[in-house]
Amino acid sequence: MRLPALEDAFGQQLLALLQQLDASCQAAEDLAEAATTAFHQHADSEILLSSAGLGLTPGARVLAELGDDQARFADARELESYAGSTAIARPPVRSRDGERTRTGRRGSMWPRVNGMRALELGTSGEMRERLNALVLAGRKTATTGLLAEYVEETEGLEFAGERLALLGNDGEYVATIEIIGVELAPFGGVTWEHAAAEGEGDRSLDEWRTGHSRFWAGVGTPVDEETPLVCLRFRLVEPS
């Protein structure tokens, strides 16, 4: 059994540590705010934000690493070498107009809204309106797309913590969602847990597979049991 004086001493020490932690967190938040404010004012900020997966804080870090001396690198290849990145040869895939989670043109980057990559659910029209409504109602917390689409549009996979701008039929901003999970799986390996999280009313995994197979076949991209998919889990952050 501890003496009251000893317990009080431990309590005071813990309180002091918590105060230090709170001060450190506040300092980190202040630094992040100052960095993003300064980043927005830089002439190259929009160029950096157009890069896949770069938000405000990562963009500011990249700018800090590379510097803003336009003459520092002789050409794009020298910059690529400094960054440690290389071009990746990707196999050609068939172009199409509609997709479960994205729409775009072959070789194009996904739109950016407020520094975030954009997400367009389903095909334009009633389907997109219905899916967006499910997201806003909190019933839809997952979506599935073809891995081939990322190759076609030369985009990297989403990552946990990344925020996306959900768009409507006319490209208008609808909401912000945050990715909480990314998984690659063949069409035949998608779990019922993921299928149910899509919130579209499927009563079984077989029903989900039938509906998705019909959808992709209808837009010219038929799938089989081995077709690789990208399964995203997300949460609603901010409706418009």
Steps between C-alpha positions, in 0.01 A plus 500: 500500500643838397517794737281801410807720464654256251180478297480878495859522374427251221188699411694826478764336283235357265329838476830665408563240229150551358555875490825446310323269256219751450752777433686281249176413318400865485843595368473232230155628399626858487798396288278303260265796463787741435660261250180445301426874498846574362471209257177641352682826430778330304487514121557123467232389748234420237751299297595291803136450603426360154726204582318181600463463876660833596298708742589825670739370765679245275516764227667746736751232602583423137552870430726528804706202381531613138527874559366766265811568293372443147857462370598235755416211267599505136198301387219274620725193487745657746215585736367145467842362587525724807155389616591134453203433273497333162241462232309173513399330179133408526313256277239654270137448595175563318345843541140539619265776609352375827632329811387397844704765677661722238436656164766638274687475173788273426826648618331789684550585866202505731366848567625691805265696725638709786827310471326160527457231239140473387270200533206448264281206599331287237385649172359847456127539562263328740759244606750762618229696679389185683853395599591849620182511708601172665840648588344814647259287702790300644374175349772464237853472641668295227540489125675278248683575177706324238876505551534536122344845527789626713740371236297658221491840664856477643386561858636351821277316743328691775653465846370500856454856618466647151200726453300501178248745359172326417350651185149515357366463147624840385838473669380703798647439844270286717706394801842408634570139589807349666647166400531263796592181315631383162512137393577325172292190432389294201133532410437153639678586827298804610358436847141540614620752759621729224199438277258579784691821581420628152148547636319450170244249623661174391370216717785258435848481351361320195256787444785752529710305248212470256423872515862610464570252222196631312609860555854455373384293203254777417776762478724279287734359766382146581662333800574143604596338829864609467447863395696717749294754692577788735277488809476832683356566846431860596322729740306820438694802624316806375186534288468807279 
